[in-house]
Amino acid sequence: MSEARGGRAASPGTYGQGLRFLRRRARVVARLAAWSALETGQTFVMGFALARALDEGFLAGRSGVGLGWLGLAALAVTVGAYGTGRVYRAVAALVEPLRDALVRRVVTRALDDADSAAVSRLTHQVEIARDTFAGLVMVARSFVFTAAGALIGLSSLAPVLLLIVVPPLVLGLALFAATLRPMARRQETFLAADEAIAEEFGTVADGLRDITAAGAESLVAAEADIRIEAEFRAARTLARWGVLRVLAVALAGRFPIVLLIVTAPWLLDRGVTPGALVGALSYLTTSLLPALQNLMHGLGTSGSRLVVVVRRLTAGGPVRLSGGRGRADGGEASRRWEGPAVELRAVTFAYGEHARPVVRDLDLTVPAGGHLAVVGPSGIGKSTLAGLIAGLLEPRAGEVRVGGEPVRAGGDPGRRVLIPQEAYVFTGTLRANLSYLRADPVPDTELAAAVDAVGLGELADRIGGLAAVVDPAGLSAGQRQLIALARAYLSPAPVAVLDEATCHLDPAAEARAERAFARRPGGTLIVIAHRVSSAHRADRILIMDGPQTLCGTHEELLSRSDLYRALTGNWSTGGNGAASAPERPRPGAAHAPPPPAVTTSAPAPPRR
């Protein structure tokens, strides 16, 4: 069983790089500080002017003086607005060089190391870092200058006010600072768990057809549950630390307001004027508390995210989770069926409620141990037939049976294995890829026999054997098909459906693979053919041609089907380079299974 591996908090190197970045731009930082002082100067003026407007103006019966002080506060707001515009320019001068440096780092590593995640980093993670850094600069400098203006204003109104405000403010900030590093670690653990879910579901989506056809749904779902549970645990831990953040805000920003109200009589007895009390409340409620909330939210959430993203952009890729992959349950390796292996009874299928059927009233019987090739023009419905047999598609009418049991959702898909044209290979050892559909460990002797049977030996030797790690991106389409074929060969499912699963192999390699499946003990083979040689190797051939769908031997179809004659002629003239001299497999074999039977009625025109 796998479990999430959490990340670590920002390394000292990350913080060191940040400090060096700021030191190299000391002039920009100084300019930002100057404009920030001008912007937040209104903080001091607002509270001070409000106190004087009350004490020296309105409460003293001098309305003109009160209005004058309020006018001064309005002027301070105007000046502050001008400063805000200059602040944004200074922030841009600080942030854009960071973005440029990260882009250069990502592009350099992508060129040097062939980093496959470079596009994601350029288009997503770099922009996250840029926007988050800009937000942090704004909230951090806003808190520093706002807090300075508010504390200077409180001291100018009445120094005793600092005794009420400063102690809880300092305690709250200390509690917040104590949570920064643990929250960063929990934040990265959560992000890693979230990435693992995205990676797992992306892998599942790529191999969904294989998973469904091989009956691995429950095991893949169990793996997904592990990822989801890991993210849930990380989110719950993160939420617990978030409670401390809420307490820090309450202690530093809201508790001073309560203390100021509770101690108001005591303060008034010691010479604090009503205007000073109102001005102090203004400092706390309209300046200090909002700046404090922005700081804690910015550093607590965005700050952790920035550290994680910058460290990954400058030092390496995303945190990955350990874990294995699901495999289909076994239990059918020795199954032998006495009746037909595959039956279709009056099957009709269409891609949509009002669409014309691709398959209509099709009856087909493939005996246990049989070898059927399905041919027809592109889009006639060959892959649709494969999907119906594999259980990927449900018929609109009729019934599909495999091993005498109906094929339906939630049934027993381990009775058949589908190998599609686009082979599914995952990053892992060759042994893990080949044994993917087996519940129990597969002996190396059995793996080696399968490798030899389907013609995978040369590739296996080249990459380093069963223990070698397979890189899907480094394999050709044909090499991936060979691995998928060997995996299906080892599957316990008695029925194998090859849906153009050898289209990227040369004719000789295709012939070797198909013969291997045909010789599997107790195995039944259905091949969606794209070469005439595949049809020649089969016991029976199904030519899909709407109302003229027929089943028979090569010679029978040549005499009965115009379409089959046309297809055979086209193949034989070199289509895809696949038309070698016909092979005649097992004609008149002493123990050959009975041939497939097929009947059809009504047209089945739409192409898939």
Secondary structure, DSSP 8 states (H G I E B T S, - for coil): -----------HHHHHHHHHHHHTTHHHHHHHHHHHHHHHHHHHHHHHHHHHIIIIIITTT-HHHHHHHHHHHHHHHHHHHHHHHHHHHHHHHHHHHHHHHHHHHHHHHHHHH--TTHHHIIIIIHHHHHHHHHHHHHHHHHHHHHHHHHHHHHHHH-THHHHHHHHHHHHHHHHHHHHHHHHHHHHHHHHHHHHHHHHHHHHHHHTHHHHHHHT-HHHHHHHHHHHHHHHHHHHHHHHHHHHHHHHHHIIIIIHHHHHHHHTHHHHHHTT--HHHHHHHHHIIIIIIHHHHHHHHHIIIIIIHHHHHHHHHHHH-S---------------TT---SSEEEEEEEEEE-SSTTS--SEEEEEEEEETT-EEEEE-STTSSHHHHHHHHHTSS--SEEEEEETTEE--TTS-GGGEEEE-SS----SEEHHHHHTTT-SS---HHHHHHHHHHHT-HHHHHHHTSTTSEE-GGGS-HHHHHHHHHHHHHHSS-SEEEEESTTTTS-HHHHHHHHHHHHTSTT-EEEEE-SSHHHHHHSSEEEE--GGG-EEE-HHHHHHH-HHHHHHHHHHHTTGGG---S----STT-TT-----EEE--S------
